[in-house]
Amino acid sequence: MIIIYGNAELWESFPPEETEKAIAAQDAFNRKYAETGELLGAYGTADAAEAKVVRVREGVPVVTDGPYLEAKEYLASWYLIDVPSEQRALEIAAEIPFAAQNAVEVWPVPHEAPGNKL
């Protein structure tokens, strides 16, 4: 799994013409790796202000606005890839256009839950 972090300040720092170019580059990246079969899915998340936190206390779910992170950045999008090696995952991650503005993380996913549809 490849994770991109971001925040409103970062996204708002792009001039409109740069945003269009960045999105086009990201779309090209997605098409390239979808065609090779290595990209299983690419997902952008809503702004952190739209997230909710669910905690269960004494059997009762409590939902609050969230997340309340101690960081400036939040999970902005993630990719699920299927590659034969860590090295290949790192090569693909290095091609993500937004990696030039911000670091991306590569996390192994050693197993999946029963019932996944991918």
Phi, psi and omega in degrees: 000135178248129185243134173248131175256155178196186175200166183303321181299317179296309184296323181285346180283345179280128172296154183308318181293327177289324178299314179299317179296318181295318179294319177298318178296320179294319177298319178296318176302312181299315179298315182304311185276341170291320180294327178282346183086000181279334179269114178273330179185150177227129188225126173264146179257160176290169176302148181302333179296341180267354182286155176235152176247130178247125175233141177254122180236118181054042177081000183248124177287135177240123182249128178230162173295152181187193353281158175254081182268152175265040180218157178282335186255157178224166178297115183262321177196163179212154181238140172250119182239158178233104184227159184282347185206161174298320180303317180294320178299319179293323177298315180294316180302323181292341179270352180296122183305320181289350177295337179289332179266338187204154177288155171239155179250147175242121181240128173294146173241096189287342179200165177235157181285148175301144177094354176299144184263357180285000000 
